Every structure is written in C-alpha cells, then in structure tokens.
C-alpha cells in the first residue's frame, strides 16, 4: 500500500483518522514502556 500517492489527496476526515491512529499507537507504546 503506497501511502505517498495518497498524501496530496487527504481530506480533513482522513487527516483526523490518521492522527487518531498515531495517537493510539503512541498510547500503546507508552503503556508498554510503563508496564515494563
């Protein structure tokens, strides 16, 4: 899946969706670090 070719065509909803995924991944990583 080539993300690069979709970047120029992102709508506002797509950007919000991506930000939510990034934040979710960040939370998962943080909890793993804290639990270790």
C-alpha positions in Angstrom: 0.0 0.0 0.0 1.6 3.2 -1.2 0.8 5.9 1.3 2.9 8.6 -0.6 0.5 8.9 -3.5 -2.5 9.4 -1.2 -0.9 12.2 0.9 -1.8 15.1 -1.5 -5.4 13.9 -1.7 -6.1 13.6 2.0 -9.4 15.1 3.1 -9.9 16.6 6.6 -11.5 13.4 7.7 -8.6 11.3 6.5 -6.1 13.5 8.4 -8.2 13.3 11.6 -8.3 9.5 11.2 -4.5 9.3 10.7 -3.9 11.5 13.7 -6.2 9.2 15.9 -4.2 6.1 14.7 -0.9 7.8 15.5 -2.1 8.9 19.0 -3.5 5.4 19.6 -0.1 3.8 18.7 1.6 6.3 20.9 -0.6 5.4 23.9 0.0 1.7 23.3 3.8 2.2 23.2 3.7 4.4 26.3 1.7 1.8 28.3 4.1 -1.0 27.2 7.1 1.2 28.4 5.4 1.9 31.7 4.4 -1.7 32.3 8.0 -2.8 31.6 
